[in-house]
Amino acid sequence: MQAPTSSVTETRAASARILLTGIAAIVVVLLATAVFLFATLPDGNAFNARVERIFVETNLTSPAEIGLLEVLAQSGTAFGEVLASYRTVIFVLLVFATALLIACVVLLVAIVTLNRRMGEIERSGIQVTSLVLARAENAVMLNDIELKLTDAAMETLAVLAEARLDGDMLTGAQIESMISGKPEADCDEAAGATRIKRLRDSLGNQIVTHLLIRNITRQGYVLALDPKVIRMI
């Protein structure tokens, strides 16, 4: 089976570049926003500076006037503390915004990469390097994964493997005939299709098994893999 022209390494490299570019853009935008916000916020001591200027430039002697300045000075101190807390809140919100945007970019890149890989798999079929059928144990080794099958599922897979080794394609009726021993004319196409469905269910993941066992319209069923990787023991 031919490997897809777009390799996994190239896909990962492209995804890494997109991810790094997106994260860098997010950091730059939020950093510029933070600099702008902190630069435009008023100074916490601006209010106190104005009160001090009034005290220096104005000749205030009465107790009421001096008491008013003290109240203004206390208000300026409270204003500075509130403004300092606002700076802290803005900084924390910017950090959370950065984290959330980076997480969104990572998730989007992961989804795009997964969709691209699934498209490659759908175009090229599942990449199987070894398929070993142990009929005595009702077990099959698909690459490095060992799967236990029922007797019926093992018979169906064995028939498909033998047909693939011979370069043949089997209809549902032919599969049922070879397993049951009945003449092909007495077998129903639906019976073979049912055996294929049960085999797919036994193998597990529906996407993988539908790519492994292909149904060619008006021709029959076939294992979508290189006959050289099939071994029966």
Disulfide bonds with the S-S distance in Angstrom:
none
